[in-house]
Amino acid sequence: MSESDRVPRRRLGEAERRTALLEAARHAFDAAEYSQVSVAAIARAAGASEALAHRYFGSKAGLYAAMVEHALGQLLERHREADAALGPDADGWARARAGLHVYLDFVAEGPNGWAVLMRSPGSVPATALAVRDEGRRAYRRLVADMFALPENDPGVVIALDGYLGLVEAACLAWLEDGGRDVMRPVVVDVAVAALTGALRTVSPGLPGPDAA
């Protein structure tokens, strides 16, 4: 191949390089335990140098926390897109079901990496757990918005945190069962039933999913 036939290597900008490193990190941490993954391997997969990865993220723990934040941001953005696609007339229950399907898709794309954050939090940096917890709060705000509930009301917080805890536990059980598509409706139905009971406790006048 002559010099003129070679495709020139495109120089990535900082934002693109950071994204490439974060995506490579997500694949690496989904495939192996945190302790078994190196920054050097992630950098190679992203076509970057280890020094650059350290310059952007400071450390392996910083890269991991940034990866979790990036993934949660993608999840929330997908949730908003699915929500918007339903149109302004969709009720909270339709929006909740759509959100659950988005969440299941997200979990299925990176089952091992997601499960570690939920099942083995002691094996990952505390900074990543703080990001995970902020993601839970953001998700709680989304659900509160679906039903026009005051997100800072103590009863609403307890109800929605309990609901989100059940969703996480149900998803773990689903993954341990093999993540079969046939069981997805079961996960969604169980989650909606739990949300129905929780919201009827804090907001008795709220129509249930069977009111439509």
C-alpha positions in Angstrom: 0.0 0.0 0.0 1.4 3.4 -1.0 1.5 6.4 1.3 -1.2 8.0 -0.8 -3.5 4.9 -0.3 -3.4 5.0 3.5 -6.3 6.4 5.4 -5.1 9.2 7.6 -5.5 8.7 11.3 -8.1 11.1 12.6 -7.0 13.1 15.7 -9.7 13.0 18.3 -10.7 16.0 20.3 -10.6 15.9 24.1 -14.4 15.3 24.4 -14.2 12.4 21.9 -11.2 10.9 23.5 -12.7 11.1 27.0 -15.9 9.4 25.7 -13.8 6.7 24.0 -12.0 6.0 27.3 -15.3 5.9 29.2 -16.8 3.5 26.8 -13.7 1.3 26.9 -13.8 1.4 30.7 -17.5 0.3 30.7 -16.7 -2.7 28.5 -13.7 -3.6 30.6 -15.4 -3.4 34.0 -18.4 -5.3 32.7 -16.0 -8.1 31.6 -13.9 -8.3 34.8 -13.7 -7.4 38.4 -12.5 -3.9 39.3 -9.3 -5.2 40.8 -8.5 -7.1 37.6 -8.8 -4.2 35.2 -5.9 -1.8 34.5 -5.9 1.7 33.2 -3.3 0.7 30.7 -5.6 -1.9 29.2 -8.5 0.5 29.0 -6.3 3.1 27.4 -5.1 0.6 24.7 -8.7 -0.4 23.9 -9.6 3.3 23.5 -6.6 4.0 21.3 -5.1 6.3 23.9 -2.1 6.4 26.2 -2.2 5.5 29.8 -0.7 8.9 30.6 -3.6 10.6 28.9 -6.2 8.5 30.8 -4.5 9.5 34.1 -4.5 13.2 33.0 -8.2 13.1 32.3 -9.3 11.1 35.3 -6.5 11.2 37.8 -6.6 7.5 38.8 -8.2 4.2 38.2 -10.8 5.1 40.9 -11.5 8.4 39.2 -11.9 6.7 35.8 -14.3 4.2 37.3 -16.4 6.8 39.0 -16.5 8.9 35.8 -17.5 5.8 33.9 -20.4 5.2 36.3 -21.5 8.8 36.0 -21.3 8.6 32.2 -23.4 5.4 32.1 -26.0 6.9 34.4 -26.2 10.0 32.3 -26.9 7.8 29.3 -29.6 5.9 31.1 -31.4 9.1 32.3 -31.2 10.5 28.7 -32.7 7.4 27.3 -35.4 7.5 29.9 -36.3 11.1 28.9 -36.4 10.2 25.3 -38.7 7.3 25.9 -40.8 9.5 28.1 -41.0 12.2 25.4 -41.9 9.7 22.8 -45.1 8.8 24.7 -46.5 12.3 24.1 -48.0 14.8 26.6 -51.2 12.8 27.2 -49.5 9.7 28.6 -50.3 9.1 32.3 -47.7 8.3 35.0 -48.2 4.5 34.7 -47.5 4.4 31.0 -44.4 6.5 31.6 -43.3 4.2 34.5 -43.7 1.1 32.3 -41.7 2.8 29.5 -39.0 3.7 32.0 -38.8 0.2 33.3 -38.2 -1.2 29.9 -35.4 1.4 29.3 -33.9 0.3 32.6 -34.0 -3.4 31.7 -32.4 -2.6 28.3 -29.6 -0.7 30.1 -29.0 -3.5 32.7 -28.9 -6.1 29.9 -26.3 -4.2 28.0 -23.8 -4.4 30.9 -25.1 -6.9 33.3 -21.9 -7.7 35.2 -20.8 -4.1 35.7 -24.3 -3.0 36.8 -24.6 -6.0 39.2 -21.3 -5.2 41.0 -22.6 -1.8 42.0 -25.7 -3.3 43.4 -24.5 -6.6 44.8 -20.8 -6.1 45.7 -20.4 -2.4 46.5 -17.5 -3.1 48.8 -15.4 -4.1 45.8 -15.5 -0.7 44.0 -14.3 2.8 45.0 -16.5 4.9 47.4 -16.5 7.7 44.9 -18.4 5.5 42.4 -20.9 4.6 45.1 -21.6 8.3 45.7 -22.2 8.7 41.9 -24.6 5.6 42.0 -26.5 7.1 44.9 -26.9 10.5 43.1 -28.2 8.5 40.1 -30.8 6.9 42.3 -31.9 10.4 43.6 -32.1 11.6 40.0 -34.2 8.6 39.1 -36.4 9.2 42.1 -37.0 12.7 40.9 -38.1 11.4 37.5 -40.6 9.0 39.0 -42.0 11.7 41.3 -42.4 14.0 38.2 -44.4 11.2 36.4 -47.1 11.4 39.1 -46.7 15.1 40.0 -45.6 14.2 43.5 -43.6 16.5 45.8 -40.1 14.9 45.5 -38.9 16.1 48.9 -41.9 14.9 50.8 -40.6 12.4 53.4 -43.4 9.9 52.6 -42.8 10.2 48.9 -39.0 9.7 49.3 -39.6 6.5 51.4 -42.2 5.2 48.9 -40.0 5.8 45.9 -36.8 4.6 47.5 -38.5 1.4 48.4 -39.8 1.0 44.9 -36.3 1.6 43.4 -34.9 -0.9 45.8 -37.4 -3.5 44.6 -36.6 -2.7 41.0 -32.9 -3.3 41.6 -33.5 -6.5 43.5 -35.9 -7.7 40.7 -33.3 -6.9 38.1 -30.7 -8.9 39.9 -33.0 -11.9 40.2 -33.8 -11.5 36.5 -30.1 -11.5 35.6 -29.4 -14.5 37.8 -32.2 -16.3 35.9 -30.4 -15.6 32.7 -32.0 -12.3 31.7 -34.6 -14.1 29.6 -36.9 -11.9 27.5 -39.9 -14.0 28.5 -39.4 -12.8 32.1 -39.2 -9.1 31.3 -43.0 -8.6 31.5 -42.9 -10.3 34.9 -40.3 -7.9 36.2 -42.3 -4.9 34.9 -45.6 -6.1 36.3 -44.0 -6.8 39.8 -42.4 -3.4 39.8 -45.6 -1.6 38.8 -47.6 -3.5 41.5 -45.0 -2.4 44.1 -45.2 1.2 42.9 -49.0 1.1 43.0 -49.0 0.0 46.6 -46.4 2.5 47.6 -48.1 5.5 46.0 -51.5 4.6 47.2 -50.1 4.8 50.7 -48.6 8.3 50.3 -51.2 9.6 47.8 -54.5 7.8 48.4 -56.4 9.7 45.7 -54.0 8.9 43.0 -55.6 6.7 40.2 -54.0 3.3 39.9 -52.9 1.7 36.6 -56.2 -0.1 36.4 -58.1 3.2 36.3 -57.5 3.8 32.6 
